Amino acid sequence: LDAMEAEGIVDNAARIGRDVLGPALHELAERHPVIGEVRGTGVFWAVELVADRTTREPVSAALIGRAKSALLDRGLLPFAADNRIHVVPPCIVSDDDVAPVVEDADDVAPVIDDATTQSPDTDVAADEVSDAAPVANAANPNKRKLTGAPTITSGYGG
């Protein structure tokens, strides 16, 4: 821990959460009704997915599965617990590493939003979530190949 502190890793993790990741996840929550709550500190965050913000009714396991599948399609390894997707990048993550992951989450959220507003008898095909956005773009075909542990819980990598 002394080495991590001396090398500025602890300070970086705190700054990323306070100045980059936390604000970006809270902005996603403002845009997407399916995000009921965002909570975290430093580089340890959870995004709670709900069918109804007022009642905080969790989304179904099927929708969590669809969100995980769509994130996997984008080169991320999501970690879900109950109705939460955990976002935990490595402590050495940079500001630039965070942006494409937040973009991916922003691409996936509208499809989950739409699924929560459909009647219970209506099912969303898995490919509707997976096709929500391309895996990479022409300007940066490897944008999901980020530094650090390869998960969205460990958030980033490939």
Backbone as a ProteinNet text record, in pm:
[ID]
protein_1_A
[PRIMARY]
LDAMEAEGIVDNAARIGRDVLGPALHELAERHPVIGEVRGTGVFWAVELVADRTTREPVSAALIGRAKSALLDRGLLPFAADNRIHVVPPCIVSDDDVAPVVEDADDVAPVIDDATTQSPDTDVAADEVSDAAPVANAANPNKRKLTGAPTITSGYGG
[TERTIARY]
81.6	0	85.4	200.3	288.5	333.6	367.2	410.4	296.7	175.6	61.3	38.5	54.2	38.4	150.2	274.5	389.7	382.7	327.6	319	193.8	112.1	-5.4	-125.9	-119.4	-229	-354.7	-338.2	-452.8	-518.5	-436.8	-490.4	-561.6	-505.3	-568.3	-705.4	-713.4	-841.4	-946.3	-906.7	-1000.2	-1043	-948.8	-979.7	-1069.4	-1039.3	-1121.9	-1266.9	-1288.3	-1424.4	-1493.2	-1422.7	-1480.4	-1503.6	-1407.6	-1411	-1455	-1446.3	-1471.1	-1581.7	-1556.8	-1648.9	-1780.7	-1772.8	-1895.3	-1986	-1933.9	-2018.4	-2074.1	-1994.5	-2041.9	-2155.5	-2143.8	-2250.4	-2376.4	-2360	-2477.3	-2546	-2469.3	-2529.6	-2610.1	-2557	-2632.7	-2765.8	-2762.5	-2885	-2988.2	-2942.9	-3036.2	-3103.4	-3033.3	-3086.5	-3167.5	-3146.9	-3207.3	-3290	-3421.3	-3508.9	-3480.2	-3417.4	-3388.1	-3280.5	-3205	-3102.4	-3166.7	-3187.8	-3254.9	-3162.8	-3039	-2943.2	-2801.9	-2713.7	-2570.3	-2504.6	-2418.7	-2349.2	-2207.5	-2119.1	-1981.9	-1886.3	-1760.7	-1652.7	-1526.2	-1436.3	-1312.7	-1344.7	-1288	-1313.9	-1406.7	-1485.9	-1581.3	-1723.5	-1798.8	-1931.2	-2032	-2158	-2268.1	-2377	-2433.6	-2544.5	-2663.6	-2765.2	-2884.3	-2985.3	-3031.3	-3129.3	-3267	-3364.2	-3498.3	-3603.6	-3712.4	-3826.4	-3907.3	-3902.5	-3978.7	-3898.6	-3863.6	-3783.3	-3857.1	-3987.9	-4064.7	-4066.7	-4096.2	-4106	-3971.9	-3876	-3743.4	-3752.4	-3859	-3873.1	-3756.3	-3683.3	-3568.1	-3611.7	-3525.4	-3552	-3539.3	-3593.4	-3589.5	-3448.4	-3426.7	-3299.3	-3273.3	-3380.4	-3366	-3309.2	-3355.4	-3302.8	-3158.9	-3125.8	-2986	-2900.4	-2950.5	-2879	-2859.2	-2961.2	-2949.7	-2847.7	-2848.7	-2751.2	-2610.2	-2592.4	-2460.2	-2417	-2508	-2476.7	-2434.8	-2508.2	-2476.2	-2341.1	-2310.1	-2179.7	-2067.8	-2092	-1994.6	-1967.6	-2073.1	-2058.2	-1968.8	-1957.7	-1874.9	-1735.1	-1702	-1567.9	-1549.4	-1657.9	-1649.7	-1694.7	-1643.9	-1687	-1765.5	-1897.8	-1978.7	-1991.3	-1995.8	-2025	-2157.9	-2254.1	-2386.4	-2414.3	-2474.1	-2521.9	-2663.3	-2757.8	-2899	-2932.2	-2977.2	-3011.7	-2908.5	-2785.6	-2678.6	-2571.6	-2522.2	-2401.7	-2292	-2185.1	-2075.3	-1971.5	-1925.5	-1826.3	-1705.5	-1600.7	-1482.8	-1357.4	-1316.8	-1195.3	-1071.5	-959.3	-835.4	-798.4	-727.4	-689.6	-602.9	-540.8	-452.5	-524.7	-655.7	-733.1	-714.3	-717.6	-705.3	-841.8	-848	-971	-1015.5	-921.2	-952.6	-1002.8	-960.6	-1007.1	-1153.7	-1200.4	-1336.9	-1440.1	-1410.2	-1507.6	-1571.7	-1495.9	-1561.5	-1648.8	-1614.9	-1696.4	-1829.4	-1825.8	-1949.5	-2033.4	-1967.8	-2040.7	-2111.6	-2043.8	-2105.6	-2228.4	-2215.8	-2330.1	-2444.4	-2410.6	-2511.7	-2582.3	-2509.9	-2569.5	-2663.4	-2630.7	-2709.9	-2834.1	-2824.4	-2932.8	-3066.1	-3069.3	-3199.5	-3280.3	-3213.1	-3284.8	-3344.9	-3271.8	-3324	-3436.9	-3418.8	-3526	-3654.1	-3641.7	-3757.6	-3822.6	-3742	-3795.9	-3874.5	-3834.7	-3906.4	-4039.4	-4057.6	-4184.5	-4283.8	-4239.4	-4329.8	-4414.7	-4524.6	-4611.6	-4539.4	-4573.9	-4507.5	-4515.9	-4615.6	-4630.5	-4539.8	-4478.2	-4392.4	-4249.2	-4182.8	-4044.6	-3956.5	-3839.6	-3744.1	-3645.4	-3624.9	-3529.3	-3389.4	-3309.6	-3174	-3092.5	-3115.1	-3036.2	-3072.5	-3188.3	-3221.6	-3126.1	-3086.1	-2989.4	-2850.6	-2814.9	-2681.4	-2653.7	-2757	-2737.8	-2756.9	-2765.9	-2793.4	-2686.1	-2561.6	-2453.7	-2343.6	-2263.3	-2154	-2049.1	-1974.3	-1871.1	-1757.5	-1725.6	-1619.4	-1657.4	-1584.8	-1615	-1494.5	-1513.7	-1407.4	-1289.8	-1317.9	-1210.4	-1120.5	-1176.5	-1097	-1149.4	-1108.9	-1164.3	-1130.1	-1033.8	-995.9	-1032.5	-1131.1	-1158	-1194.5	-1239	-1274.2	-1154.8	-1039.5	-919.3	-850.7	-891.4	-844.6	-746.2	-674.2	-574.4	-637.7	-579.3	-619.7	-698.6	-761.9	-837.6	-954.4	-979.7	-1077	-1221.9	-1276.7	-1418.8	-1478.2	-1611.5	-1676	-1680.6	-1677.2	-1662.8	-1521.8	-1432.4	-1297.1	-1290.2	-1398.4	-1445.8	-1391.4	-1269.6	-1212.4	-1113	-1099.4	-993.5	-1034.8	-950.4	-981.5	-868.5
-120.2	0	125.8	118.7	235.7	271.1	168.2	192.7	253.7	201.4	256	402.8	433.6	572.6	658.9	610.6	687	712	618.3	631.7	706.4	751.9	831.2	749.6	618.8	532.8	554.9	569.1	591.2	725.5	828.1	959.6	955.4	880.2	868.9	802.9	695.3	625.6	719.2	795.9	889.6	997.4	1051.2	1156.7	1105.3	986.9	929.9	918.8	865.3	851.6	984.1	1077.1	1207.6	1295	1296.2	1392.8	1335.6	1203.8	1146.6	1041.2	931.2	818.1	847.1	897	928.5	1025.3	1140.4	1233.5	1173.3	1094.6	1033.7	935.5	854.2	759.3	831.4	939.7	1017.6	1083.6	1128.1	1183.1	1075.8	953.3	842.9	824.1	828.8	809.6	917.8	1039.8	1148	1123	1058.4	1035.1	907.3	809.6	677.8	637.5	629.7	593.9	456.8	368.4	234.3	238.9	346.3	358.5	423.7	342.3	390	460.8	414.5	475	444.5	539.8	522.8	551.8	460.2	485.1	431.6	498.1	451.9	556.7	518.2	607.6	558.9	650.8	611.7	537.8	418.8	338.8	221.2	228.4	123	179.2	138.4	193.5	84	112.8	23.3	106.2	50.1	111.7	18.7	67.7	-12.8	6.2	-105.8	-101.3	-134.8	-47.6	-62.9	-55.6	-126.3	-119.9	7.3	58.5	176.9	254.5	377.8	457.5	488.8	506.2	541.6	427.9	308.7	193.1	123.5	155.5	91.9	-58.1	-99.3	-239.6	-277.4	-382.8	-421.8	-470.9	-452.9	-512.9	-663.7	-734.9	-881.1	-932.7	-1055.5	-1121.3	-1130	-1145.3	-1151.8	-1020.8	-907.6	-779	-757.9	-801.8	-794.5	-879	-997.4	-1083.9	-1017.9	-947.5	-878.1	-764.4	-693.1	-585.4	-642.9	-752.5	-817.3	-861.9	-921.7	-969.3	-854.4	-744.7	-629.5	-569.9	-566.3	-515.1	-609.3	-739.3	-837.9	-818.2	-792	-768.6	-648.8	-559.2	-439.4	-457.7	-579.5	-607.3	-585	-568.3	-550.2	-678	-702.1	-815.3	-761.3	-756	-698.8	-793.1	-736	-811.3	-760.1	-849.1	-811.9	-888.1	-820.1	-880.9	-829.3	-922.8	-885.8	-792.8	-672.3	-579.8	-467.8	-496.9	-397.8	-443.1	-347.3	-367.1	-290.7	-360	-297.1	-246.1	-126.8	-61.8	-33.6	-113.4	-103.7	-114.4	-2.6	-6.6	-21.4	-54.8	-61.1	77.2	79.4	206.2	293.9	235.3	312.2	363.8	348.2	390.6	540.4	577.4	719	776.3	907	974.1	922.2	908.9	864	720.7	637.5	499	490.4	583.9	580.5	613.6	708.7	760.3	653.3	564.5	467	367	338.2	245.7	311.3	438.1	511.3	522.1	541.8	545.1	412.1	302.6	170.9	156.1	195.4	187	275.9	392.3	483.7	423	344.5	277.4	164.4	94.9	-19.8	25.1	129	171.5	200.2	265.3	294.2	168.7	63.7	-58.9	-121	-114.1	-164.4	-72.4	60.3	155.3	116.3	93.2	58.6	-70.6	-167.8	-296.6	-282.2	-189.7	-172.6	-101.9	-33.6	35.9	-48.6	-165.3	-253.8	-332.4	-383.5	-464.5	-593.5	-656.2	-778.7	-890.7	-886.2	-990.4	-968.1	-850.5	-818	-852	-922.7	-960.9	-886.5	-848.9	-783.2	-889	-898.5	-996.5	-958.9	-1059.1	-1034.9	-954.4	-974.9	-901.1	-752.9	-714.1	-572.4	-500	-564.8	-505	-512.5	-627.2	-646.1	-554	-520.6	-436.8	-288.5	-251.7	-112.7	-17.7	-64.3	19.5	-70	-19.7	-101.4	-126.5	-233.1	-268.6	-167.4	-114.9	-15.2	81.4	189.4	281.8	293.5	348.6	355.3	439.2	542.2	629.3	558.8	465.8	396.8	254.8	162.6	27.7	-50.6	-7.8	-79	-2.4	84.6	172.6	97.1	-29	-105.8	-180.5	-169.5	-234.7	-139.7	-144.8	-48.8	-111.3	-29	-72.3	-130.6	-235	-286.4	-414.3	-447.8	-572.4	-571.6	-685	-685.2	-709.3	-618.7	-630.7	-493.3	-484.5	-356.8	-343.1	-454.1	-446.3	-407.4	-474.2	-424	-335.5	-315.1	-224	-225.2	-255.7	-216.3	-319.6	-332.1	-418	-497.3	-581.6	-663.4	-753.5
0	0	0	66.2	66.9	-74.5	-153.9	-292.2	-374	-354.1	-427.9	-393	-266.3	-222.8	-280.3	-270.9	-318.4	-469.6	-543.3	-689.2	-734.3	-641	-674.2	-718.6	-702.2	-747.8	-664	-534.2	-446	-478.4	-497.6	-533.7	-668.8	-764.2	-895.3	-882.9	-806.1	-789.5	-729	-628.7	-565.9	-665	-741.2	-837.9	-949.8	-1001.3	-1108.9	-1062	-943.8	-892.6	-871.8	-812.8	-779.1	-902.1	-996.2	-1106	-1241	-1258	-1390.2	-1386	-1319.7	-1324.1	-1252.6	-1130.7	-1056	-1130.4	-1173.4	-1247.8	-1377.6	-1447.8	-1572.7	-1546.1	-1441.9	-1409.6	-1362.3	-1286.5	-1243.8	-1363.5	-1463.4	-1585.6	-1658.8	-1663.1	-1724.7	-1652.1	-1520.8	-1442.4	-1473.2	-1497.1	-1531.2	-1666	-1758.5	-1893.4	-1906.6	-1817.7	-1835.7	-1713.6	-1728.9	-1616.5	-1556.5	-1632.1	-1581.2	-1471.6	-1465.6	-1361.6	-1240.3	-1137.1	-1017.4	-921.3	-916.1	-824	-870.9	-848.4	-870.1	-737.5	-692.6	-566.5	-574.8	-505.5	-505.1	-454.3	-456.6	-416.6	-485.4	-513.1	-580.2	-708.6	-723.6	-843.8	-815.4	-709.4	-675	-683.6	-788.6	-814.8	-844.6	-817.4	-852.6	-919.4	-1026.2	-1098.4	-1080	-1009.7	-981.1	-1093.5	-1151.5	-1259.6	-1203	-1232	-1175.9	-1286.4	-1264.8	-1356.7	-1332.6	-1208.6	-1171.2	-1067.2	-1098.5	-1004.9	-875	-883	-763.9	-663.4	-711.7	-621.2	-602.1	-688.3	-689.5	-716.4	-785.5	-823.4	-914.4	-879.7	-961.5	-1099.8	-1198.2	-1328.5	-1314.5	-1410.6	-1407	-1432.1	-1391.2	-1417.6	-1568	-1646.4	-1792.4	-1847.6	-1795.3	-1842.6	-1797.8	-1678.9	-1634.5	-1728.4	-1762.8	-1856	-1991.2	-2038.5	-2166.6	-2159	-2049.2	-2032.5	-2030	-1956.5	-1951	-2089.7	-2164.4	-2299.2	-2390.1	-2383.8	-2467.1	-2430.2	-2301.2	-2258.7	-2301.5	-2292.9	-2340.8	-2490.2	-2566.7	-2710.1	-2738.7	-2643.9	-2660.2	-2602.1	-2562.6	-2513.3	-2365.1	-2290.7	-2146.2	-2076.6	-1959	-1877.5	-1759.4	-1771.8	-1663.2	-1544.7	-1428	-1306.6	-1254.1	-1245.2	-1195.6	-1067.3	-974.4	-850.1	-830.1	-823.2	-815.6	-932.5	-904.6	-1012.7	-1027	-988.8	-998	-1096.2	-1171.4	-1251.2	-1177.5	-1144.6	-1071.5	-1170.7	-1147.2	-1231.5	-1143.2	-1164	-1078.1	-1164	-1222.6	-1303.7	-1215.6	-1277	-1199.9	-1146.3	-1039.4	-975.7	-1065	-1167	-1255.8	-1379.8	-1386.4	-1502.5	-1527.1	-1655	-1691	-1725.8	-1733.2	-1774.9	-1911.8	-2003.3	-2139	-2142.5	-2047.9	-2041.6	-2000.3	-1922.2	-1869.2	-1977.1	-2062.1	-2158.6	-2247.1	-2311.6	-2399.7	-2323.6	-2201	-2121.7	-2087.1	-2051.2	-2022.8	-2150.2	-2265.1	-2393.3	-2417.7	-2389.4	-2407.1	-2317.9	-2194.1	-2101.7	-2150.3	-2202.5	-2255.2	-2376.6	-2455.9	-2572	-2530.6	-2424	-2378.8	-2301.6	-2222.7	-2133.8	-2204	-2320.7	-2381.4	-2415.2	-2455	-2488.9	-2363.6	-2254	-2126.4	-2079.8	-2096	-2064.5	-2137.5	-2269.3	-2351	-2303.2	-2265.9	-2222.1	-2092.2	-2006.2	-1879.6	-1897.8	-2011.8	-2035	-2113.3	-2159.2	-2232.6	-2135.1	-2185.2	-2100.5	-2064.1	-1952.2	-1910.2	-2013.2	-2102	-2202.9	-2322.7	-2330.6	-2443.5	-2407.5	-2495.4	-2471.1	-2570.9	-2526.7	-2613.4	-2658.2	-2785.8	-2836.3	-2790.2	-2758.5	-2709.9	-2808.9	-2940.3	-3037.4	-3042.8	-2989.7	-2983.6	-2890.2	-2782.8	-2691.9	-2752.9	-2806.5	-2861.2	-2978.7	-3056.4	-3173.4	-3144	-3017.1	-2982.2	-3032.6	-3043.2	-3092.8	-3145.5	-3237.1	-3288.3	-3181.3	-3198.7	-3101.8	-3105.2	-3218.3	-3228	-3339.4	-3349.4	-3457.4	-3549.4	-3666.8	-3765.9	-3717.5	-3638.6	-3590.2	-3490	-3414	-3313.3	-3297.9	-3386.6	-3383.8	-3257.7	-3180.8	-3058.8	-2933.1	-2940.6	-2827.7	-2701	-2710.4	-2591.5	-2534.6	-2596.8	-2547.8	-2451.1	-2326.8	-2228.3	-2131.2	-2064.5	-1969.1	-1844.3	-1791.2	-1661.2	-1668.3	-1557.8	-1546.3	-1642.9	-1710.5	-1819.5	-1775.6	-1698.1	-1664.8	-1643.5	-1653.4	-1620.6	-1469.4	-1401	-1257.4	-1226.6	-1287.8	-1286.9	-1408.6	-1465.6	-1562	-1700.4	-1722.1	-1848.5	-1894.5	-2022.2	-2073.5	-2193.4	-2232.1	-2347.3	-2380.9
[MASK]
++++++++++++++++++++++++++++++++++++++++++++++++++++++++++++++++++++++++++++++++++++++++++++++++++++++++++++++++++++++++++++++++++++++++++++++++++++++++++++++

